[in-house]
Amino acid sequence: MDLEVSNSLGNFTKLIPKLDAEVRIR
């Protein structure tokens, strides 16, 4: 797997909890 792809996937998985928290707050 490309390093860039792996990095973006890591960032995406980090964003999921933030998005989930925002949705729950609303």
Chimera marker file (.cmm) of the C-alpha trace (Angstrom):
<marker_set name="trace">
<marker id="1" x="0.000" y="0.000" z="0.000" r="1" g="1" b="0" radius="0.5"/>
<marker id="2" x="1.234" y="3.500" z="-0.812" r="1" g="1" b="0" radius="0.5"/>
<marker id="3" x="2.401" y="5.616" z="2.098" r="1" g="1" b="0" radius="0.5"/>
<marker id="4" x="0.156" y="8.484" z="0.988" r="1" g="1" b="0" radius="0.5"/>
<marker id="5" x="-2.875" y="6.206" z="0.776" r="1" g="1" b="0" radius="0.5"/>
<marker id="6" x="-2.122" y="4.743" z="4.196" r="1" g="1" b="0" radius="0.5"/>
<marker id="7" x="-1.668" y="8.238" z="5.621" r="1" g="1" b="0" radius="0.5"/>
<marker id="8" x="-4.957" y="9.533" z="4.215" r="1" g="1" b="0" radius="0.5"/>
<marker id="9" x="-6.748" y="6.433" z="5.508" r="1" g="1" b="0" radius="0.5"/>
<marker id="10" x="-5.267" y="7.065" z="8.955" r="1" g="1" b="0" radius="0.5"/>
<marker id="11" x="-6.454" y="10.669" z="8.866" r="1" g="1" b="0" radius="0.5"/>
<marker id="12" x="-9.894" y="9.539" z="7.706" r="1" g="1" b="0" radius="0.5"/>
<marker id="13" x="-10.257" y="7.045" z="10.562" r="1" g="1" b="0" radius="0.5"/>
<marker id="14" x="-9.223" y="9.819" z="12.968" r="1" g="1" b="0" radius="0.5"/>
<marker id="15" x="-11.952" y="12.062" z="11.564" r="1" g="1" b="0" radius="0.5"/>
<marker id="16" x="-14.731" y="9.494" z="11.976" r="1" g="1" b="0" radius="0.5"/>
<marker id="17" x="-14.971" y="9.812" z="15.800" r="1" g="1" b="0" radius="0.5"/>
<marker id="18" x="-15.020" y="13.618" z="15.471" r="1" g="1" b="0" radius="0.5"/>
<marker id="19" x="-17.845" y="13.493" z="12.921" r="1" g="1" b="0" radius="0.5"/>
<marker id="20" x="-19.708" y="10.952" z="15.057" r="1" g="1" b="0" radius="0.5"/>
<marker id="21" x="-19.386" y="13.193" z="18.107" r="1" g="1" b="0" radius="0.5"/>
<marker id="22" x="-20.665" y="16.212" z="16.171" r="1" g="1" b="0" radius="0.5"/>
<marker id="23" x="-23.695" y="14.260" z="14.985" r="1" g="1" b="0" radius="0.5"/>
<marker id="24" x="-24.455" y="13.077" z="18.522" r="1" g="1" b="0" radius="0.5"/>
<marker id="25" x="-24.198" y="16.611" z="19.911" r="1" g="1" b="0" radius="0.5"/>
<marker id="26" x="-26.855" y="17.690" z="17.432" r="1" g="1" b="0" radius="0.5"/>
<link id1="1" id2="2" r="1" g="1" b="0" radius="0.2"/>
<link id1="2" id2="3" r="1" g="1" b="0" radius="0.2"/>
<link id1="3" id2="4" r="1" g="1" b="0" radius="0.2"/>
<link id1="4" id2="5" r="1" g="1" b="0" radius="0.2"/>
<link id1="5" id2="6" r="1" g="1" b="0" radius="0.2"/>
<link id1="6" id2="7" r="1" g="1" b="0" radius="0.2"/>
<link id1="7" id2="8" r="1" g="1" b="0" radius="0.2"/>
<link id1="8" id2="9" r="1" g="1" b="0" radius="0.2"/>
<link id1="9" id2="10" r="1" g="1" b="0" radius="0.2"/>
<link id1="10" id2="11" r="1" g="1" b="0" radius="0.2"/>
<link id1="11" id2="12" r="1" g="1" b="0" radius="0.2"/>
<link id1="12" id2="13" r="1" g="1" b="0" radius="0.2"/>
<link id1="13" id2="14" r="1" g="1" b="0" radius="0.2"/>
<link id1="14" id2="15" r="1" g="1" b="0" radius="0.2"/>
<link id1="15" id2="16" r="1" g="1" b="0" radius="0.2"/>
<link id1="16" id2="17" r="1" g="1" b="0" radius="0.2"/>
<link id1="17" id2="18" r="1" g="1" b="0" radius="0.2"/>
<link id1="18" id2="19" r="1" g="1" b="0" radius="0.2"/>
<link id1="19" id2="20" r="1" g="1" b="0" radius="0.2"/>
<link id1="20" id2="21" r="1" g="1" b="0" radius="0.2"/>
<link id1="21" id2="22" r="1" g="1" b="0" radius="0.2"/>
<link id1="22" id2="23" r="1" g="1" b="0" radius="0.2"/>
<link id1="23" id2="24" r="1" g="1" b="0" radius="0.2"/>
<link id1="24" id2="25" r="1" g="1" b="0" radius="0.2"/>
<link id1="25" id2="26" r="1" g="1" b="0" radius="0.2"/>
</marker_set>
